[in-house]
Amino acid sequence: MNPDQLMDNLIKELNAALKAMSKAKTVEEKVMHSQVVKNLTESLGVFLNLASNMMGDDFDDFYEND
């Protein structure tokens, strides 16, 4: 799967989980949805950290050539 598509799907799932969490009535439902949100944000964080590291490397290479 394309990394951009994967990130988009993670964001869509995260939004859906947040909406479901806001509609939850019981503590158990809220805990369940919060665990889903936590897992999705950690997964999304992996991609964002990777992108950040890759961009940082590109900028370092760009400025080393000057």
C-alpha positions, 0 to 999 in steps of 0.5 A: 500500500502507498504510504500516503494512502496508509497515512490518509486511512489512519487519519480517517480511522482516527477521526472516526474513533474520536467521533465514536469516543465523543458519543460513548456513554459508559466509561467502558466504551470511552476506555475502549475508544481511547485505546483505539485512538492511542493505537492509531496516534502511535501508528501515525506517529511512526510515519510522521517521525519517519517523514521528519527524519527523511526531511531532516536528512535532505536539508542537511545534505542540501546545506552541506553542498553549499 
